[in-house]
């Protein structure tokens, strides 16, 4: 008998499906135990026979990329499975069963070659279709730009795959794999936490330390399924680490740079909220109201003007660094803060200096 264990660990926000801020991608975990009567069989054939709609080629690529372990050791595709062997597989999730309608939506392409793309996503653009966003998403735009069809029965299986995701209302850099081998190798870098990512955030309050590290497991809030929270005891949730550094202080708000060591749903938003400094105008975590400042009507008007200029949380994915899956070259990209955040930062700078 063969036992199988599937753990789809996608952390999808219920109303922004697929837009895990700072997520290092989503992975499916499989575990097989070979029966006592198992005849010797190549591991790639063994796995292919047990995983629906996953080609042998994809399995071979996964083995070469280090996603497959037999008895907790990396193996080659010609390894022969023996009775009692424990085979563990971790594969980047591939969205299935949804037809994607190509739509002519402009893309801000920072870099492109035959294997991958780096895009600058504007705030307000949903990444994946689903949960009320079936059109007008980044994936719809990619389907049009790359001239491909997507869906369970699509004849063209090439995918413009987002290797990671950022929230609908977060702006900044996104990495796209244009073919299967690139997806596997790029996703592995996220899985191993070797991708370099820095974000710029405007948060409420005067952050006490000039720099620091926030460590706290993140899981869905049991009292609000649309939010996540920190569970510092480590018994609940997924390990999450955010490094931060103060860039500029405005008294009632602080501009910070956040570097991700892990990638969890809403990680920066949740960690900064737990630190006592929610993102400015983050309606999910309470930053869309006055949390620091005065009671004067003039100040309230100032904040209202800032919210109007920046009608979303103040977070931008500024830098992205990774190893190219083919050339093995270290690539690094940077995209400056967009105008809506810049305008609010400038107003806070002026307000702070006038005080």
GIRADA-V934177 format. One record per backbone hydrogen bond with DSSP energy under -1.0 kcal/mol. CO is the residue of the C=O (numbers start at 1). NH is the residue of the N-H. E is the energy in kcal/mol with one decimal. If there is no record, write none. Layout:
co = (CO & CO)
nh = (NH & NH)
e = (E & E)
This chain:
co = (3 & 7 & 13 & 16 & 20 & 26 & 27 & 28 & 29 & 30 & 31 & 32 & 34 & 35 & 41 & 42 & 43 & 44 & 45 & 47 & 47 & 51 & 55 & 56 & 57 & 58 & 59 & 60 & 61 & 62 & 63 & 67 & 69 & 70 & 73 & 76 & 77 & 79 & 82 & 85 & 86 & 87 & 88 & 89 & 91 & 103 & 107 & 108 & 111 & 115 & 116 & 117 & 118 & 118 & 119 & 121 & 122 & 126 & 127 & 133 & 137 & 138 & 139 & 140 & 140 & 141 & 142 & 143 & 150 & 151 & 159 & 161 & 165 & 167 & 168 & 171 & 172 & 174 & 175 & 176 & 177 & 179 & 180 & 181 & 182 & 183 & 184 & 186 & 187 & 188 & 189 & 190 & 196 & 197 & 198 & 198 & 199 & 200 & 201 & 202 & 203 & 210 & 212 & 214 & 217 & 218 & 219 & 221 & 224 & 227 & 229 & 231 & 238 & 240 & 241 & 241 & 242 & 243 & 244 & 245 & 248 & 250 & 252 & 253 & 254 & 255 & 255 & 256 & 257 & 258 & 259 & 263 & 264 & 266 & 267 & 268 & 269 & 270 & 271 & 272 & 273 & 278 & 279 & 280 & 281 & 282 & 287 & 296 & 297 & 298 & 299 & 300 & 301 & 302 & 303 & 304 & 305 & 306 & 310 & 313 & 314 & 315 & 316 & 316 & 317 & 318 & 319 & 320 & 321 & 322 & 324 & 329 & 331 & 333 & 338 & 339 & 340 & 341 & 342 & 343 & 344 & 345 & 346 & 347 & 348 & 349 & 350 & 351)
nh = (33 & 29 & 16 & 19 & 23 & 93 & 9 & 91 & 7 & 89 & 5 & 87 & 84 & 38 & 81 & 46 & 47 & 48 & 49 & 50 & 51 & 54 & 59 & 60 & 61 & 62 & 63 & 64 & 65 & 67 & 66 & 90 & 88 & 73 & 70 & 79 & 44 & 43 & 85 & 34 & 71 & 32 & 69 & 30 & 28 & 105 & 109 & 120 & 118 & 178 & 113 & 176 & 110 & 111 & 174 & 172 & 125 & 138 & 139 & 130 & 141 & 142 & 143 & 103 & 144 & 145 & 146 & 148 & 100 & 154 & 161 & 177 & 23 & 170 & 124 & 317 & 121 & 119 & 163 & 117 & 161 & 183 & 184 & 185 & 186 & 187 & 188 & 190 & 191 & 192 & 194 & 193 & 321 & 260 & 318 & 319 & 258 & 316 & 256 & 280 & 254 & 246 & 244 & 242 & 231 & 238 & 229 & 224 & 227 & 221 & 219 & 234 & 218 & 216 & 261 & 262 & 214 & 259 & 212 & 257 & 255 & 252 & 205 & 250 & 203 & 247 & 248 & 201 & 245 & 199 & 243 & 24 & 267 & 270 & 271 & 272 & 273 & 274 & 275 & 277 & 276 & 204 & 282 & 314 & 283 & 287 & 281 & 300 & 301 & 302 & 303 & 304 & 305 & 306 & 307 & 308 & 309 & 310 & 312 & 315 & 202 & 171 & 200 & 318 & 173 & 335 & 198 & 333 & 196 & 331 & 328 & 324 & 322 & 320 & 342 & 343 & 344 & 345 & 346 & 347 & 348 & 349 & 350 & 351 & 352 & 353 & 354 & 355)
e = (-1.0 & -1.5 & -1.2 & -2.5 & -1.9 & -3.3 & -1.8 & -2.4 & -2.2 & -2.5 & -1.2 & -3.2 & -1.6 & -1.9 & -3.5 & -2.5 & -2.4 & -2.1 & -2.0 & -1.6 & -1.0 & -1.3 & -1.9 & -2.7 & -2.3 & -2.4 & -2.4 & -2.3 & -1.9 & -2.7 & -1.1 & -1.3 & -3.0 & -1.0 & -2.9 & -1.9 & -1.3 & -2.7 & -2.1 & -2.6 & -3.0 & -2.9 & -2.7 & -3.0 & -2.8 & -1.9 & -1.0 & -2.6 & -2.6 & -2.9 & -2.3 & -3.2 & -2.8 & -1.6 & -2.5 & -2.3 & -1.4 & -2.5 & -2.1 & -1.3 & -1.8 & -2.4 & -2.3 & -1.9 & -1.6 & -2.6 & -2.9 & -1.9 & -1.7 & -1.3 & -1.2 & -3.1 & -1.0 & -1.4 & -2.7 & -3.4 & -3.4 & -2.6 & -2.2 & -2.5 & -2.3 & -2.0 & -2.1 & -2.1 & -2.7 & -2.7 & -1.6 & -1.3 & -2.6 & -2.2 & -2.7 & -1.2 & -2.5 & -1.6 & -1.2 & -1.9 & -2.9 & -2.1 & -3.1 & -3.1 & -2.4 & -3.4 & -2.9 & -2.5 & -2.9 & -2.4 & -2.8 & -1.4 & -2.1 & -2.3 & -2.0 & -1.6 & -2.3 & -2.0 & -2.1 & -1.3 & -3.4 & -3.4 & -2.1 & -3.0 & -3.0 & -1.6 & -3.4 & -2.6 & -2.8 & -3.2 & -1.6 & -2.7 & -2.0 & -3.0 & -2.8 & -1.2 & -2.0 & -3.2 & -3.0 & -2.6 & -1.6 & -2.4 & -1.8 & -3.2 & -1.2 & -2.9 & -1.7 & -1.7 & -1.0 & -2.6 & -2.8 & -1.9 & -2.3 & -1.8 & -2.4 & -2.5 & -2.2 & -1.9 & -2.7 & -2.0 & -2.2 & -2.2 & -1.5 & -1.7 & -1.6 & -1.7 & -2.6 & -1.2 & -2.0 & -2.7 & -1.1 & -2.5 & -2.7 & -3.2 & -1.5 & -3.0 & -2.1 & -2.2 & -2.3 & -2.7 & -1.3 & -2.6 & -2.6 & -1.6 & -2.3 & -2.3 & -2.3 & -2.6 & -2.8 & -2.1 & -1.8 & -1.1)
